[in-house]
Each structure stands twice: as structure tokens, then as C-alpha cells.
Amino acid sequence: MAQDKRLRLDLVADQDVTLEVIGAVTDRIRLPASLSDFVIADTDLRVLEEQSIAASGSLSLDLSGGSLSDPRGNVADFATITQLIVIHKSTSSSSGVSVGGNLADAVFGGTVSVPVAAGGCAVKCDPAGISVVNTTQDNITITNSDAVNAADVVVVIIGVSV
């Protein structure tokens, strides 16, 4: 008999707290149908990117260069981010991705390359916000570690606009 595995994560912060979760999420991940379902105090900008990354390829997200759009199609330029979620979908054939880039260093601390296996996720929540500085600290790069298979990822970024 198959077990029903569920992960429920409710975040409530009455004080300034930092939450960091890096781990595996098996089976499936459900996201709200619309990012407007997220209600996060003191933020005005939400971005949802769902992409397939070619074998050995990478996806670079420029958070202040005008290349991202919010759900309404408006240009999304971040001054700070408060939440970053990178999901490597369990349906992906890729063995893994890594999250890096100069903004990822600030988000996760130090020079990093955070590995995320298929079905896993990397989450960072910081109510104080992490500054996004145009040209010096504004890129998140997701690299497909698999040389043969494409990687399917979902990236959610929430924060404050410029």
C-alpha cells in the first residue's frame, strides 16, 4: 500500500526571523493557481518562472535588469527580495540542478552552489529583505548538472519593487 506523503509549511512571523530550508520534496509539488494567492506583508512584487533547462545548460534570472515580468506582464525590477523558492520538479529527468549566481551568494551566504535533486527544493525566507543591487548583485543562476537530460524547474521570487 502506497503511503500518502505530504508536507505542509505554514510560515507566520511575528518577529524578524530567517528561515532556510534545503531538502527533498517527493511525489509532487502544488503551487497556487495564481501568485495573487500569496499574501505577504510589505511586499509588492511576485514572479513565477517555470522553465526547462537543457542538458548542461543554465537559466540566469536578472532581478533588476528588466528581463522578468510579474503575473500581469509588467516589468519586475526588485529592490529587495524576501522569499526565494527554487523547485526542481519531480517529473524532471535531470539528476539535479544547482542554484548559484552573485545574488544567490547573498541569499544563502558566502560563495555557494546549492544542489537541488529532482523533487527537491531550496527555500529562503528573510522578512528583513535581501538587497538587489543592479549589476553587482542581481543574478540568480540555475545550472542543470545533468549532461544528458533536461531539468524542469519552478522559481518563485517575492519582494519589493524598485
Buried (B, 14 or more C-beta within 10 A) or exposed (E): EEEEEEEEEEEEEEEEEEEEEBEEBEEEBEBEEEBEEBEBEEBEBBBBBEBBBEBBBBBEBBBBBEEBEBEEEEEBBBBBBBBBBBBBBBEBEBBBBBBBBBBBBBBBEEEBBBBBBBBBBBBBBBBEBBBBEBEEBBBBBBBBBBEEBBBBBBBBBBBBBE
